[in-house]
Amino acid sequence: MLTSLKKQEIKDFFSRLDLFIADRLLFKDRIFKTVSTLHADYFFDFDINKAVKGKDNWYFLGNSFGRVIDKHTADIPSLNRETLAHIQEMAELKEFAESMDSSFFYVICPDKHGIYHEYLPDYLAGKNHEEHRYVNKVIPLLRADKINVMDLYSILKSNKQAGNLYYRTDTHWNMHGASIGFESIYGGMKAMLPDKKIKDIAFLSKYSLKIIPSSNGDLISIGGFYNALLKNDDNYAMTYEPDSTIVWTIDGKEEVAPVSRGKLINNAKAENPIKMHNQNAANKMKLVVIGDSFFQALSPFFNASFSDIVYIAHTIPIHDQEQVIQKFKPDIVVYETVERHI
């Protein structure tokens, strides 16, 4: 019966009920908590704006974030203005990087919705996700501008049997997923840049992955799924053997840390980027990385492999990104974005 109701009707009903309880009812705090629990457990998966409760304790980000569900389940016939502007900016950034003798790579980290679409709710899981993948319309246009695009969708999809690659209750991939992504990126860079003499992957530092207890991810608070059950099969600790140290420069201060510890680069500005130096890296090369929160899990692998990296957030204006490239004159520029940001 509930599935026959319109999604917006269900959402509006509970919004009005919440207001009624909050405004009028005796013992409202206790009752509000109970109703909120009922809401999250049984009805929140109909509101695809914030987050969606899927099958087998999998949770997914909602449409308020880049129309991420539509980009995997709906037929969006044309690209929006933001996407077209982004393509133009990437062409400009690539051209500028090459004018500085820097090689440019555009890396797409897949949404969990595409990799684990079978765990979406039934009313979404039956869609043809390969056909409706929004970014499939974008990649040919990027490549038409001679941009080296690395779409990690296929490599992750084909490695699902090796263990969970994303967190069940978080929007991001885990260290296992990031390790597969890195090896694909690194192999692609080596193949495309023979003159850069990037070391064979066999010469890189060795690391190990170990399952550790799971914890609540960001989708718990985004969607209000406070009663979500955790399964200890989606969280990995990564360590290098031996775990050597690197030097971070953050806000002008140096910090020595293990190479296996990543950093969130979302707030790294052009005038104050995050810098990393690894004197023991196999590749004595400079990189500028422009990325989002997905790069936090990638950063240990890059930090162990390259001697000098400057990190900035993808949200800063393109002119500021170009200034960083001009200042540091890297061998390679990596622009990383999660799929839904495109």
C-alpha positions, 0 to 999 in steps of 0.5 A: 500500500505504501509503495502506491503513495506518491513520494512527495505525499509521504514526505509532506505527511511526516513533515506536517506530523513532525511540526504538529508534535513539536508545536502542540503535544505533551511529552513532545521530546520523547514522542518526537524521538520515537516518531523520528525513529519510525520515520527513518526505519520505514519511510525515509527511503522514499525521500530520495533528496537526502539519502536512500536506505537500500538493501542489506544495510547499504545506504546511498546519497540522495538527489540533493547532491548533484542529482546523483540518483537521477544520473544513474537511473533516469534518462537525462537527454542533455547535459546541464549548463554547469556540466558544459561549463565544467568541460570548457574549464577542463579544456582550458586547464589542460591547455594551461598545464601543458603550456607549463610542460605539465601532463594533465590527467582527469580522474573520475571516481565512480559514485557508489550508486553505479558500482553497487546499484543492485543494493538500491531499493527495488524501485531504483535497482531495476533501472538500466544503470549502464545506459543511464549513466550521466557521465557517459555523455561527458567523457566523449566531449572531454576526450574530444578536447584531447584530455586524458580521462581516467574513468575508474568505473569499469575497473572497480565494477570488475573487482567487486568480488575481492571485497567491499570497495565502498562503505555501506553507510558512507558516500565514499570508497574505502581504502580497498577501493582506493587501492584499486583506483590508484593502481589503475591511475598509476598504470595509466600514467606510466603507459601514457607518459613514457618520456617521464620515466615513471617507475614500474609499479613493482618498484613502489613501496608495498602495503597491506590491507586489513579489515577493521571494525566498521563505524557510522559513515556520513550517510547516517547523519545526512539521512537520519539513519541512526538505527543503521546496523553495521557489518564489519566488512567495509572498513580497511586499515592500510599500512606500508611495510615499512611505514616510512614518514613524510613531511606535510606543510599545512598552514606554513607549519611542517608536520611529520607523519606516517606515509599511510595517513591521508589528508582531507584536501577539501579546504586547501586554497591556492594561496595556502595549499597543502604540500607533501614531501617524501624523500624516499619516494620511488619517483622524484617528481612534482605533482599538483593534485586538484581534488575532492574528498575522494582523494583522502583515501587516494593520497597515501598511495600517491604520497608513497609513490611521488616525492613532492605533491601540492594539494588544492581543492577542486572548488577554488576558481580555475584561475587560482588553480592555474596560478598554483600550476604556474608557481610549482611547475609540476611534472603532472597535474591530476584533476580528480572528481567524484562522478556526481560533481560533474 
